[in-house]
Amino acid sequence: MNQPQQSKSRNSNQRRRQQQHGKKPHAIDVWRAGGELPEVQRIPAPTDVGALLRSLGDPPVGNGTAAGHYFNAVVERAAAVALALAVSADLLATDD
């Protein structure tokens, strides 16, 4: 029984806020034409993806060294997937 009362008070609060501002919010055309896209930049292959993670030190858990190795493995796997996506989209920078 409280739900209709709550929604009723919520609606009156919304009306009160709109009346306080004195006007309705302006409408936005969500189907407008977007701006021009920026030029595509090639992505260089990463060299040491775990450097940032290693710079933070071992995680403060029971066996931090082992956990650090697992975290590093996850970061390396994510970098490999990202590299594969870049290759499939022909976005990988080459040394030409």
C-alpha positions as CSV (number, residue, x, y, z in Angstrom):
1,M,0.0,0.0,0.0
2,N,3.0,2.3,0.5
3,Q,4.0,2.2,-3.2
4,P,1.1,4.2,-4.6
5,Q,1.7,6.8,-1.9
6,Q,5.4,6.9,-2.7
7,S,4.9,7.3,-6.4
8,K,2.3,10.0,-5.8
9,S,4.7,12.0,-3.7
10,R,7.5,11.5,-6.2
11,N,5.3,12.9,-9.0
12,S,4.4,15.9,-7.0
13,N,8.0,16.5,-6.2
14,Q,8.9,16.4,-9.9
15,R,6.1,18.8,-10.7
16,R,7.2,21.1,-7.9
17,R,10.8,21.1,-9.3
18,Q,9.5,22.0,-12.8
19,Q,7.4,24.8,-11.4
20,Q,10.4,26.2,-9.5
21,H,12.4,26.4,-12.6
22,G,9.6,28.1,-14.4
23,K,10.0,26.2,-17.7
24,K,10.3,22.8,-19.2
25,P,13.7,21.5,-20.2
26,H,14.5,22.0,-23.8
27,A,14.1,19.1,-26.2
28,I,17.2,17.5,-27.7
29,D,17.1,16.1,-31.2
30,V,18.7,12.7,-30.6
31,W,18.4,11.8,-34.4
32,R,20.5,14.8,-35.6
33,A,23.4,14.2,-37.9
34,G,26.6,13.6,-36.0
35,G,29.8,15.5,-36.5
36,E,32.6,14.4,-38.7
37,L,34.6,11.5,-37.3
38,P,38.3,12.1,-36.6
39,E,41.0,10.5,-38.8
40,V,41.7,6.9,-37.8
41,Q,45.1,6.5,-36.0
42,R,47.0,3.3,-36.1
43,I,47.7,1.5,-32.9
44,P,51.3,0.4,-32.1
45,A,51.9,-3.0,-30.7
46,P,52.6,-2.9,-26.9
47,T,56.0,-3.9,-25.7
48,D,55.6,-4.4,-21.9
49,V,52.0,-4.6,-20.9
50,G,52.6,-5.5,-17.3
51,A,55.0,-2.7,-16.4
52,L,52.4,-0.4,-14.7
53,L,51.0,-3.3,-12.7
54,R,54.5,-4.4,-11.6
55,S,55.4,-0.8,-10.6
56,L,52.6,-0.9,-8.0
57,G,54.3,-3.9,-6.2
58,D,52.8,-7.1,-5.0
59,P,49.1,-7.0,-4.0
60,P,48.5,-6.8,-0.3
61,V,46.9,-10.3,0.0
62,G,48.0,-13.6,1.6
63,N,50.4,-14.7,-1.1
64,G,51.0,-11.4,-2.9
65,T,53.7,-12.7,-5.2
66,A,51.5,-15.4,-6.7
67,A,48.6,-13.0,-7.0
68,G,50.8,-10.6,-8.8
69,H,51.7,-13.2,-11.3
70,Y,48.0,-14.0,-11.9
71,F,47.2,-10.3,-12.3
72,N,50.0,-10.0,-14.8
73,A,48.7,-13.0,-16.8
74,V,45.3,-11.4,-17.0
75,V,46.8,-8.1,-18.3
76,E,48.9,-10.0,-20.8
77,R,45.8,-11.9,-22.1
78,A,43.8,-8.7,-22.4
79,A,46.6,-7.1,-24.3
80,A,46.7,-10.1,-26.7
81,V,43.0,-9.9,-27.3
82,A,43.3,-6.1,-28.0
83,L,46.1,-6.7,-30.4
84,A,44.1,-9.4,-32.2
85,L,41.2,-7.0,-32.5
86,A,43.5,-4.3,-33.9
87,V,44.9,-6.7,-36.5
88,S,41.4,-7.8,-37.5
89,A,40.4,-4.2,-38.0
90,D,43.6,-3.4,-39.9
91,L,44.6,-0.8,-37.3
92,L,47.9,-2.1,-36.2
93,A,50.8,0.3,-36.9
94,T,53.7,-1.1,-38.9
95,D,57.3,0.0,-39.0
96,D,57.1,0.9,-42.7
